[in-house]
Amino acid sequence: MDAPSITVGSLIREARRRHRLDQAELARRVGTAQPAISRIERDVVSPTVETLNRLLEALGETLSLDTLSLDAPAPGAGNQTIAELRADFRDLTSEERLAQAAQLSQVATELAADAKT
């Protein structure tokens, strides 16, 4: 089974919706056209990491990337390794994965808001 993944388009779309913006407003904030935002959200084009970060910053968020060994404990996950967590994730149904992703997104948003205060 393939490893779970998130697309750049869904990442931007969900972040934009969390901030209650439409594509035209996000485009205005980054100095581009609404169709460009639409193409990114539909994964027709894949933005560079720099462009992805610019989009997120326009939403008041930032991109954070890190690499970890699959044998290392996952940050904040107790004693389970990343490989064990991935195996658990693979056993979830599509609906359970979506629910978990939505919950994680909400927690990340709350943590980011707390970090600003």
N, C-alpha and C positions, 0 to 999 in steps of 0.2 A: 504494500500500500504506500502511496506517495505521502511525503511529509506535508502537514497542513501548511498553507501559505495564505498570505493576504496580498491583495493586489494594491498597487499604488493608487489606482483609481478609487477603490473602495475606501482606502485610508483617507484620501483627500475629501471624498464625498461625505463620509461620516464626520470628519472634523468640521467641514463647512456647515453641515446640518446641526451639529452640536452648538455652533455659534450663531445659528439661525440666520445664515446669509444665503442669498441666491448666488448662482454662478456669475451673474453680471457684477455684483458687488465685489466678489472675490477677484474677478478679473480687473476691476477698477483699482483695487488696492495694490495689485502687483504690476499694473501697467500693461496689461495684455487685453485680448478680446475674449468675450464670453465663449465663442466656439472653441478657443484653445483650452479653456477649462473643461468644457464638455468632452473634448477628445481625450484629455487626461483621465477624467472620471470614468469614461467608457473603456479605458485601457487601449485606445486606438494608438496613442503615442505614449512612450515611457519617458518621463522627464529625467533630467540629470539629478543627481543628489543635491546639487546646488539649487536647482529650480524647485525641487520638492521642499527643501528647507525654506526657500523664499515664500512658497505658498503657505506653509505651516506658520511661519512667522507673521504673515499677513492676518492669520487667524488668532494670533496671540499664543501660539504653541511653538515648539522647536523639535527638531529631529535629533534623536539620540541613538547612535549605533554603537554596539559593542560586540565583541566575539567572545565566546566561551567554549571550552571543551565540553563535548557531550557527556564526559565522565565526571564533570564538576557538578557540585550541588547548584541547583538553580537559585538565583538570588531570591531570598524571601520565601523559599519553598521548603524549608526544613532540611531533612536529610535526603530527599529524593534527588537523583541526578536528572539532568536534562533529558537523557535518553529514557529514563523511567517515566518522566512526565509526558514525553512525546508518545510513548507506548500507551499510556492512559488516555491521551487525547485521541489516538487512533481508534479506540474502542467506543468513542462517543458517536451518537447519531448526528446527522446534519443539524437537526433542531437543537440538540444539546450543545453542539459546537457554536452555533449562532448565539444561543443564550449566554454561553460562557464568554464569547467575544464581546458581546454587548456589556456584560457585567465588568469585564476587564477594562473596557474603554471608559466606562463610568468611573471606575476606581482611579484610573490614570488621570482623568480630567480633574477629579477631586484632589489627588495628590499634587498635581501641577498648580491648582488654585491655592492649596495650602502653602506650597513652597514660595508663592509670591507674597504671602503675608508675613 
